[in-house]
Amino acid sequence: MTEKAFLERRNNIWNEFSTLVRGNKSDLKKGAVSFIRLFREITQDLNTAKANGYDPEIIERLNALVNEGNQILYSRRELPLKSFAGFILFTFPQKVRLHWRGILASLLLFYGITFFFAFLCAAFPDISSELLPARELRQIESMYNPDNSRFLKPREITNDADMFGFYIYNNISIAFRTFAGGIFAGFGSLLFLCINAGFLGIIAGHLTSIGYAQTFYPFVIAHGAFELNAIVFSAYAGLLLGYRFFITNGLSRGESVKKAGKDAFPIIAGSALMLVLAAVLEAFWSSKYLWPQQFRIGSGVFFWVFLLLYFLLTGRNAEKNPQIKRKNNGTSDN
């Protein structure tokens, strides 16, 4: 069959299928039987077009229709819980591993600055008052002073539920500002990352120098595994958008940023989930200062190791199995 005859014979079928899949849900539901028939025919048309080397525009059009059909067949009928589990077990860790170089560089920068200021302020206590206002230092000292009635509680917080709400708002707002800073060519994300790292280092070093290490580190070690790394991931997602605005790799600037957004979205979404978990731990676990200190430190170490193994190992079976990978990504060989 010639390309012209093929196009004339099948074009109405393609238009019918396109109208069906791009219309409203009620029409799609009513035309379920037609959808299956048309989808099978269009899949065969795509194979025919490829086999005969027809115009790339025809192949691209058919491929788009087949992909839309796949989305309806597989993605839309998945239960929300199943989709959520797929994101946790496959998409999120796979995206982090895919961008491991940039994320590793962001982690080294964040923790490098944190440890530098922590060592500096612990070794030279007077420097803390030069870097942060004295009033802010006194408030932090008060929070970690075991003799204070506000011990391990932010101001105006009276119970664990209130603490959870406070930490959710605080964590998400920090991560959002860090990510949104990427619109300034990535420099905003980099700036927020460095500021948060410096602040954390100053606080850690100052509290260590005044003898509050035994109250500070058992409190932060558990939820810090999720909170701190989520902030770094958020910064990297913002940096990725800023980077792709200038480095387009042959794409238009809009397409380059759009592609970067598809990569960044799972990372920022996963970071948000990590911050929610961090808030839960901070409100209902970290603040339990009456629990044995060794237990609290040990649980914190467990969370750090768990998180490392999660990103190193989770979802690797899908990467080795093409069928699982395609199903998880919602793609097709066609």
GICORNOR-V229952 format. One line per field, one symbol per residue. phi: phi as a letter, one per 30 degrees, with the letter a starting at -180 (. if undefined). burial: I if it has 16 or more other C-alpha atoms within 10 Angstrom, else O. A space follows every 50 residues. Layout:
# GICORNOR-V229952
phi: ???
burial: ???
This chain:
# GICORNOR-V229952
phi: .ddddddddceddddddddddcddddddddceddeddddddddddddddd dcideeddddddddddddddeddcddcddedddddddddbedddddddcd dddddddddddddedddddddddbeddeddcbddddddddeddcdddcdc eibddiccbddddddddedddddddddddddddchidddddddddddddd dddddddddcicddcddddcddddeddddddddddddddddddddccchi ddddddddddddddeddddddddddddddddddcbddddddedddddddd dedddedddeddcdidddddcedddddddicbdd
burial: OOOOOOOOOOOOOIOOIIOIIOOOOOOIOOOOOOIOOIIOIIIOIIIOIO OOOIOOOIIOOIIOIIIIIIIIOOIOOOOOOOOOOIIIIIIIIIIIIOIO OIIIOIIOIIIIIIIOIIIIIIOOIOIIOOOOOOOOIOOIIIIIIOOOOI IIIIOOOOOIOOIIOIIIOOIIOIIIIIIIIIIOIIIIIIOIIIOIIIII IIIIIIIIIOOIIOIIIIIIIIIIIIIIIIIIIIIIIIIIIIIIIOOIOO OOOOOIIOOIIOIIOIIIIIIIIIIIOIIIIIIOIIIOOOOOIOOIIOII OOIIOOOOOOIOOIIIOIOOOOOOIOOIOIIOOO
